[in-house]
Amino acid sequence: MKILLVASMLFLTACSTFIAKPEITLKDVKLVGVGAEGFDLDFYFSVRNPNSFDLKLKDYTYDVKIMSLLLAQGSSQATQNFYANSTSDLLLPAKIPYSGLIDILKRRPNPDAIPYQLHADLNIGGAIGTTRVPIDKSGTFKVPKEYYPNNLLKKVGDFLKGLEKEIPESSK
């Protein structure tokens, strides 16, 4: 019985060594939206599967630092297929809370080059096992002009003016 257990463990361990890790290339980092909870930062990757069989992203975890401040951590059970001997796109979205935005603004960053660090662990499986693929990327991203603080404040002001016009005179 013990021999069967040890043999099974060795087989499962060996299976993960038969999976060639996918080649992951960062294509872009974009600030894509500002919402009620904070802002959305999307990391776009290209994933090349060099194996002769399909791989599947089973889940992942991530953490994001902006200007050396740990501002986002999360995980996802989102799945995605990486087909044999082909290249696929992968999107890893991160939500940065407003409290983090305030910490960033206090440091007066250059909006054309805000430094980030991304660490993610992808759990990828194939026909003969699973493997963990770490991603460690750093660089800078640009804040689109529409998300500059003065432009956001103008949008809020325009929104409030619109509400004021809709309120009947008798309510004022």
C-alpha positions as CSV (number, residue, x, y, z in Angstrom):
1,M,0.0,0.0,0.0
2,K,2.8,2.4,0.9
3,I,4.6,1.6,-2.3
4,L,1.5,2.4,-4.3
5,L,1.1,5.8,-2.5
6,V,4.8,6.7,-3.0
7,A,4.6,5.6,-6.7
8,S,1.4,7.8,-7.2
9,M,3.1,10.8,-5.6
10,L,6.2,10.4,-7.8
11,F,4.1,10.0,-10.9
12,L,2.1,13.2,-10.1
13,T,5.3,15.1,-9.4
14,A,6.9,13.9,-12.6
15,C,3.9,14.8,-14.6
16,S,4.3,18.5,-13.8
17,T,7.9,18.4,-15.2
18,F,6.5,17.2,-18.6
19,I,4.6,20.5,-19.1
20,A,6.8,23.1,-20.8
21,K,5.9,26.4,-19.1
22,P,4.1,28.8,-21.4
23,E,6.1,31.9,-22.5
24,I,4.3,35.0,-21.2
25,T,5.0,38.4,-22.6
26,L,3.6,41.7,-21.2
27,K,1.9,43.6,-24.1
28,D,0.4,46.6,-22.3
29,V,-0.8,48.1,-19.0
30,K,-3.7,50.5,-19.2
31,L,-5.8,52.5,-16.8
32,V,-9.2,51.6,-18.3
33,G,-11.8,53.0,-15.9
34,V,-12.8,54.8,-12.8
35,G,-15.8,53.5,-10.9
36,A,-17.5,53.6,-7.6
37,E,-14.9,51.5,-5.8
38,G,-11.7,52.8,-7.4
39,F,-9.9,52.6,-10.7
40,D,-9.3,49.6,-13.0
41,L,-5.8,48.8,-14.2
42,D,-5.6,46.1,-16.9
43,F,-2.6,44.0,-17.7
44,Y,-2.5,42.5,-21.2
45,F,-0.3,39.5,-21.9
46,S,0.5,37.3,-24.8
47,V,0.8,33.6,-23.8
48,R,2.6,31.1,-26.1
49,N,1.9,27.4,-25.3
50,P,4.9,25.4,-26.7
51,N,3.3,22.1,-25.8
52,S,1.7,19.7,-28.2
53,F,-1.4,19.7,-26.0
54,D,-3.7,22.3,-24.7
55,L,-3.2,24.0,-21.3
56,K,-5.8,25.6,-19.2
57,L,-5.5,28.5,-16.7
58,K,-7.3,27.1,-13.6
59,D,-6.9,30.1,-11.3
60,Y,-4.5,32.9,-10.4
61,T,-3.5,35.2,-7.6
62,Y,-1.9,38.7,-7.9
63,D,-0.6,41.7,-6.1
64,V,0.0,45.2,-7.6
65,K,2.3,47.8,-6.2
66,I,2.1,51.4,-7.6
67,M,4.9,53.7,-6.6
68,S,6.1,50.9,-4.3
69,L,2.8,50.9,-2.4
70,L,0.9,47.6,-2.2
71,L,-2.5,48.7,-3.5
72,A,-4.2,45.6,-4.8
73,Q,-4.3,41.9,-4.1
74,G,-6.7,39.4,-5.4
75,S,-7.4,36.1,-7.0
76,S,-9.6,34.8,-9.7
77,Q,-11.1,31.4,-10.6
78,A,-11.4,32.6,-14.2
79,T,-10.4,29.9,-16.6
80,Q,-8.9,30.2,-20.0
81,N,-7.6,27.8,-22.6
82,F,-4.2,28.1,-24.2
83,Y,-4.3,25.9,-27.3
84,A,-1.4,23.6,-28.3
85,N,1.5,25.3,-30.2
86,S,-0.3,28.6,-30.4
87,T,-0.4,32.1,-28.8
88,S,-3.3,33.5,-26.9
89,D,-4.1,36.8,-25.2
90,L,-4.6,37.0,-21.5
91,L,-6.1,39.8,-19.5
92,L,-5.4,40.2,-15.8
93,P,-7.6,43.1,-14.3
94,A,-6.8,44.8,-11.0
95,K,-9.0,47.1,-9.0
96,I,-7.1,49.9,-7.2
97,P,-9.2,51.4,-4.3
98,Y,-9.6,55.1,-3.9
99,S,-7.6,55.1,-0.7
100,G,-4.7,54.0,-2.8
101,L,-5.3,56.8,-5.3
102,I,-5.0,59.3,-2.5
103,D,-1.7,57.8,-1.4
104,I,-0.5,58.0,-5.0
105,L,-1.6,61.6,-5.5
106,K,0.3,62.7,-2.4
107,R,3.5,61.6,-4.1
108,R,2.8,63.8,-7.1
109,P,3.6,61.3,-9.8
110,N,4.3,62.0,-13.4
111,P,1.0,61.0,-15.0
112,D,2.9,59.9,-18.2
113,A,5.1,57.4,-16.3
114,I,3.6,56.0,-13.1
115,P,5.7,53.0,-11.9
116,Y,4.1,49.7,-11.1
117,Q,5.1,46.2,-10.1
118,L,2.9,43.1,-10.7
119,H,3.4,39.7,-9.2
120,A,1.0,37.0,-10.2
121,D,1.0,33.2,-9.9
122,L,-0.9,31.3,-12.6
123,N,-2.1,27.8,-11.9
124,I,-2.0,26.1,-15.3
125,G,-2.9,22.5,-16.0
126,G,-2.6,20.2,-18.9
127,A,-3.4,16.6,-19.9
128,I,-0.6,15.3,-17.6
129,G,-0.4,17.6,-14.6
130,T,-0.4,21.1,-13.4
131,T,2.3,23.7,-13.0
132,R,2.6,27.1,-11.3
133,V,3.8,29.9,-13.6
134,P,5.0,33.1,-11.8
135,I,4.8,36.5,-13.5
136,D,7.0,39.3,-12.2
137,K,6.7,42.5,-14.3
138,S,7.5,46.1,-13.6
139,G,7.4,49.3,-15.6
140,T,5.3,52.4,-16.0
141,F,1.8,53.2,-17.2
142,K,0.3,56.4,-18.5
143,V,-2.8,58.0,-17.1
144,P,-5.2,58.9,-20.0
145,K,-6.0,62.7,-20.0
146,E,-9.7,61.9,-19.3
147,Y,-8.7,60.5,-15.9
148,Y,-6.6,63.4,-14.8
149,P,-8.0,64.8,-11.5
150,N,-9.0,68.1,-13.0
151,N,-10.9,66.4,-15.8
152,L,-12.7,64.1,-13.4
153,L,-13.7,67.0,-11.2
154,K,-15.0,68.8,-14.2
155,K,-17.1,65.7,-15.1
156,V,-18.5,65.6,-11.5
157,G,-19.3,69.3,-11.7
158,D,-21.1,68.9,-15.0
159,F,-23.0,65.9,-13.6
160,L,-24.1,68.0,-10.5
161,K,-25.1,70.9,-12.8
162,G,-27.2,68.5,-14.8
163,L,-29.0,67.3,-11.6
164,E,-29.6,70.9,-10.6
165,K,-31.4,71.6,-13.9
166,E,-33.6,68.6,-13.3
167,I,-34.8,69.6,-9.8
168,P,-38.1,71.5,-10.1
169,E,-38.1,75.1,-8.8
170,S,-40.8,74.3,-6.2
171,S,-38.4,71.8,-4.5
172,K,-35.6,74.4,-4.1
